C-alpha cells in the first residue's frame, strides 16, 4: 500500500526514463493498486460481474446502447451502457471468452471461447440460436452486411457460417494458426494473416485464394493485426517483425513498408535475460484524411502519411499500446495501453487531446460508439468501464 501511495504522486510524464518495467508492477502490485490507491476514476459506469480479466468488448452497431463482454472467467454478458444493467448471460462456455460481437443489425450476438466453442444468441429473445465447435479460436468477425460469421483457428483454417442455418464453408490456410482476419468492406473478400508471416486475400463466394503474400512480400514473423481503409482498396498488415505493410487489395501488391526505426530505446538485455521485444499490436486507417496509425508494444503510436508514405508523428506512451481505434468522422485516434489509460490523439498535430483513467490494471480491449461520445474499456482488473468522452471543438 505504501508503494501505491507513493505511486500516486509519481508524474509518469517526466519519469519515463526511470519507470520500472510496466509489466512488473501491473501484475505484482495489483492488490496494492486496488486497495490502497485512490486512483482517479473518470468513468460514468462500471460493469463488474466478471470475476477475472475481461478480454473483449463490442457495442451493438444499430443503437449503440448495448455492450457484450467476454472474460477469463469463461463468461460473456450482454449489458446496457447507460447503467451497467445486465440484459442476459451468454452461458455455456468452458474456456476463456476471447471473442464477442454483434451482427451488423444488432439482431444476433456471437461469443467465442479459446477452445473453439462459438455460440450465437438472438438479442431480443435472449435465446441461443446456434452453436458450433472448431479448433482453438484465434479471431471471429461478423460480415458487415449479412448474418454471416467468419472465424480463424489455430489449425490454419478460416470458417464461414450462415446464421442461424449453419451452412458452412472453410478456407484452408497454411498449417499454422490463422492469427488475424478481417472481412473487406465489399463483403465479398476477406484478408487473413497467418503465424508463418503470410497473408491471403480470399474470395468468400468461391472459397478461393485471390492473392498470397509470402517470402519477401509477406512478413518475417507472425501477423498480429490487419485493417482495411473505408472502400477496401488498401489493406494494412502488422506483425511481430515490427513492420506494417500497405497492400493494394485489388493487385495483392505491397505498396510500401512502414518500418519503425529506433522506437523507444530498449534496455540491453543482461545475461540470462531476454531482450525486450517489440511488435505491431494494432493499426487502422483514418476515414477523413490519408493517414494510418500503427501502435507498437513499446508504447509508440506512429501516424503515417499515406500520400507521401512517410512518418508524420510519433506519440510516445509510457507502456505498450494494446489497441487503437480511429473516430469515424475525424482525424482523432484513440489508444488504450498497459498502464490502464485511454488517450485521444489529434493525428494532424500529433498532440494528446485528453486522457481517461479508472482501471487498476492494463486495458485489454476497448470500443468507441458511432458518434464518438462514449468509450467502453475492459481490463485485467475484472471490470468493464464506460467513459463519456467530451468533444471540444476539433
N, C-alpha and C positions, 0 to 999 in steps of 0.2 A: 504493500500500500504506500509505503514511503516513496518507493520508486515512482509509483503512479502520481503521487502529489508533485514530485519533482518534475515529472514529465509534463505536467500541466503547465509548468512555467517555461518549458523549452520552446523557443521560437524556431520552428522547423525551417523557416525560410533561410535563416542565417547559418544554421548549423549543419547544412547538408554534408559538409566535408567530414565532420566528426560523427555523424549519426551512425550508430551501430547498425549492422545488417538488419533491415526492417523485419525480415522473416523471424529473426531470433526473438524479438520482443512480441511480435504478433502472437506467436504460438505459446511461448513460455509464460508470458505475463498476462494472459487473457484474464485470469481471475482478478489480478490487481487492477486491471483496467476497468473491469466490470463493477467491482465492489467499491474500490476506494476512489475512483476518479470520476468526478462530476464533469464528464466531458460535455461540451455544448451539444445539444440535440436540436437541430434545425428542422426536424421532420414534423409533419402535421399528424400523421397516423402511423402507428407501429403495429404490425401483424406478428403475433408471437406464438402461434400454435405449433410451429415446428420445434422439435426437441434436439435438433442437430443442425449442422451447416445447411444453409439454403442455397442450392446450386443454380437455380434458373428461375426466370420470371418472364412472363409475356402478358401483354394487355390485349383485351378484346378489341379488334380493329374497328368494329362498327360503332360502338358507343363510347369506347374508352372509359367505361365505368367499372370494369371487372379486371382482376388480375388472376393469373394462375401461377403458383409457385411450387417447385419440387425440391426435395431435400435429401440429405444423407440419412434421415430417419425413415426412408422408404415410403414417404408420404407425399401426396400432392393435394393442394387445396385450391378451390376457386373462391375468391372473396371480393368484397366490394371495396373500391378505393376510397370512397367517401368516409367510411367509418371503420374499415377493417373487419366488417361483419362477415362471418363465414357463410358462403352460399351452399357448398357441399364439398365433401372429401372425395377425391378420386382414389378409392380404396382398392386393395388387392395387389399392390406392388410388393415384391420380396427383396428388392435391392434399391440402392440409391436412385432417386428420380433425378435424372440429369437433363432431360429434355421435356419441355411443355409448351404448348402453343394453341391458339385459337385458329379455326378456319377463317378464310378471308371475310366471311359474312357473319362471323361470331356464332354460327349455329352449333358448331362442334368444338370440343376442346380435346386435344390429344396429350397423353402423358407417356413418357418412355423411361424405363429404368436401365441401369447399366447391364443387366443380364440379358436385355433384349426383349423384355415384355412391353408391348405397346398397347395402350387402351384408348378408346375414343368414347367420349360421353356427349350426349345431347344436352346443351346448356339449359334449355327451358324446362325439360322434364327431369334433369339431373340423373338420367339413366345411362348406363353403359350400353353402347350400341354395337361395339366391335372390339375384338382384341386379337392379337397375333404375337407369336414369339419368333424372334430372329436370333442371329448370333449377337455377341456383345455389341451394344449400341454405341455408336460414335456421335451421330448427329441426326436430327429429324427436322423436317420443314414442310409446312403446308404449301400447296400450289396457290399462286396469287389470284386465280380466278375460278377455281373448281374445288369440289370436295375430293381432292387427291392428296395423298400424303407420301412424302419421299423420305427415306432414311438410309443412312450408311452404316455398315457394320465392320467389325474387326477382321472378318474374313475377306474383305475387299469388295463385297457386293454392295450395290445400292438397290433398294427395293422401292417399288411404287405400287400403291393400292388405291382403288376407288373406294370411297367410304360412303355408305356403310356396306356396300355389296361385297367388298373384299377382293374384287378382281385384282390380280397381281401380275407384276412384271418385274424381272430382275435384270440388272446391268452388271455384268461381270467385269470387275477391275483386276489389277494385278493381285497376286496372292499376298497382299499385305493390307492393313487397315485403310478403309476409306475415311480419312481423318476429318474432312470438312466438305460441305456441299451447299449449293445454292441454285434454286430454280431461276432462270433468267426471266426478265420481265415479259418476254413474249409468251411465256408459258409453254413453249414448245421444246426448249432445250434446258439442260441443267449442266452446271460445271461442278466437277468433283475432284478434290485433291486427295492424294494418297501418301502413305508413310514413306514410300520409296522416292519421293520428290517429283513424281509425275502428276500431271493434271490432264483430265479428259473433259471434253465437251460432248455431252450425249444428246442424241435426238430421242426425245421421250416417246414419240409415237412409234418410230421404227425400232427403237431399242438398240440403235447402232451408235458407235462412237464416231463423231464427226471430225474431231481433232484430238491428237495426243501430243502433249509437250513432255519430252523426256530428255535425258542426257544433258547437253549444254543448254537446251531451251527450257528444260524443267528446272527444278531446284535440286540442290545437293543434299538436302535434309528433308525431313517430313514437312508437309504443308500443315499450317495451323489455322488458316482462315482464307476465305475467298469472298469477294464482293463484286457487284457489277454497278455500272452507272445507270441512270434512270431509264435510258432507252435500250440498255443491254448491249450496246455496241462495244463497250470496253469492260474488261474484267481485270481485277487486281488480285494477285495471289500473294500470300505471305507465308514465310517458312521459318523453321528453326535456324536456317542458314543466314538469317538477318537480312535477306533480300526481299524486296517486294517487286513483282513483275507485272508490268502493264501489258495486257494481251488484247489484240483485236479479235473479238469473238467470231466475226464472220470468216476470217482467214486462218485463225489459230496461230497467228504470228506474234512474237514478242515485240512490242513497240519500243519499250525501254525497260531498264532495270534500275530501281532505286536502291542504292547501297548506302547504308548509314556509316559514313566514315567517322571514326573516333567518337562514338557515343560516349556517354559519361565514363570517365576513366575508371577502370576496374582495378581494385587492389590486386597486385600479383599474388598468385596462389603460393602459399608457403608449402613446404614439403608435406606430402601426405594429404594436402587439401586439394579439392578440385577447383579449377579456375571458375569464377562466377560466369554463368552462361548468359547469353542474351538471345532474344528471338523476337520475331514479329508476332504480336499477340492478337492484334485486331486492326482492321483497316476499313475504309469507306470513302465514297465519293460525295462531294458537295453537289447539291442539285442546282444551285443558282450561280455558281462560278466554276471555272475549270480547275478545281482543286481536289486533291485527295489527301486523306490523313492516314498516317501509319503510327500505331502505338507499339512501343517496344517494352520488353520485360525489364530493361534497365531504367525505365521511367522517362524515356524520351518520347515526346509527341512530335512527329515530323509532319509539316504541312508542305506538300509538293505542288508546284505549279505545273499542270498537265500541258499547257500550251508551250512552255519553254522546257519542260521536263527537268526542272531544277528545284532544289530545296528552297522553300520560301521562308519558313520559320522553324525553329526548334524550341519547343516549350518543355522545360525540364520539370519532372516530378521527383519528389523525394524517394518514391518507391515505385515498383513495377506497375505498368498500366495493364489492367485486366481486359478492359473493353472500351471501345469508343463508339459514339453514335453522332451523326450529323442531325441538326434540326432540319425539318423537311423543307422549309422555305427561307432559310437564311444561311449565312456563312459562319454559323456558330457550331462548334463541335464540343461534345460532352465527353469527359473521360471519367472512369472510375478506377481506383487503384488499391494496391495492397495496404495503403495507410488508412483506408476506410472513408475517404472523402470522394465526393463528386465535384468535378470542376467544369466550368464553362469557359471556353476559349473563343476569342474572336480570331478567326483564321486569316482575316485580312491584315490585322496588326500583329498577330502572334501574342497578344496580351490576354491575361486571365480576366474574365468578366466577374465571376463570382465562384464561391466555393461553399459546399454544404456538407455538414458533418452530423454524426449521430450514431454511427456504428462503433462498437468497441473492438472490431476485428476487420479483416480485409473484406472489401466488397467483391462478390464473386460474379454478379451479373446485374444488369440494370436495363430499364426500358424507359422510353420517353413517349408521352402521348402526342397525338397528332398536332395540336396547336402549341406544343412545347411549353405547357404551363405546369406540367407535373412530371416528376421523375420518380420511378419506383426502383428501389435497390434491394438486393438480397445479400446476405453476409454470413461469414463464418461465426458470427455471434448468435446464430439461430433465429435471427429476425429478418423481416422484410419491412422496409420503411417507405412512406410516401412523402415526398418533398414538393412543396409548391415553389416553383421556380419563377421568381419575379422577372418581368421582362422590361428593363429600362429600354427607352427608345434606342434601337440599334439601326 
